[in-house]
Amino acid sequence: MEVTRTPATAGDRHLPIDALRPPRPGRWVAAALAAFALVWLLHTIVVNENLHWDVIAEYLADGRVLGGLWVTIQLTVLSMLIGLALGILAAVMQLSGSPVLRGASALYTWFFRGTPLLVQLIFWFNIGLVFPSFGIGVPFDGPKLIEWQANQLITPFTAALLGLAINEGAYMAEIVRAGIRSVDPGQREAAEALGMSHRRVLRRVVLPQAMRVIIPPTGNQFISMLKTTSMVSVIAGAELLTVSQRIYLGNFEVIALLIVASIWYIVLTTIASAGQHFIEKRFERGHRALRVRVRRNLRPFGRRSA
């Protein structure tokens, strides 16, 4: 018996599918166990008298803690800005046609990615042991016009900023380089054919399109930098963790002050994560609009050829 099949109409394609989901008891059991473990953990934390929640509430808005929080924010923002500038410069040097520039950029990223950040922070803090003074003047031991003592110039904040920013620049160089390489080479060739200089092509054509690839890992680096600033405590940088340590060394409330610092770190990372999400959505929306505009511009040519 031959069965004839009628072609599906446009209305048949949008008919709802009456399908039943198969039972998954394992998922319900796993969800119940996870919920039970979460409730038990929260109950254990809340009723634990050794955590001293009254002390946590007292120091959460303490002036010294807020001062350390402000130093943490300053270190994070400044280090990321300087690191991003260094990363863009190093990435452009890596893509340069000069072997000297490529070698210098490769040496920079190799060294600062290959040595621990903690070692770099301690080195910058003790740079005065190697260079007692810094100055501007004639090179090769010539007379100096201006001179500063290293112990006065390199404060804990300055040493922390140097260590964090220069180390971050090495990682940002790879992120920016990957973003630049993601742009179609035809975009650069078309811009150069219009007579645009290399610097203008990079600023007006390549980098704006590369930002869609650069922003997500940069946001992750920013969030990581918020927590990495805690390493500055080894050189007494007066950031959040250092201030918390100074307080609990006086009142012996070690766990309570560490929880206070952790709460503020979570607040900062949550705000940064939300900002990263909105920035990514905005650039994604711009990328979609660009694709729609290109498709609309090409549509008349397709009709003519047809």
Helices and strands as residue ranges (DSSP letters): G 12-14, H 25-47, G 49-51, H 53-59, H 63-94, H 99-114, H 117-125, G 127-129, E 133-137, E 144-149, H 150-153, H 156-181, H 185-193, H 198-201, I 202-206, H 207-228, G 229-235, H 240-251, H 254-305
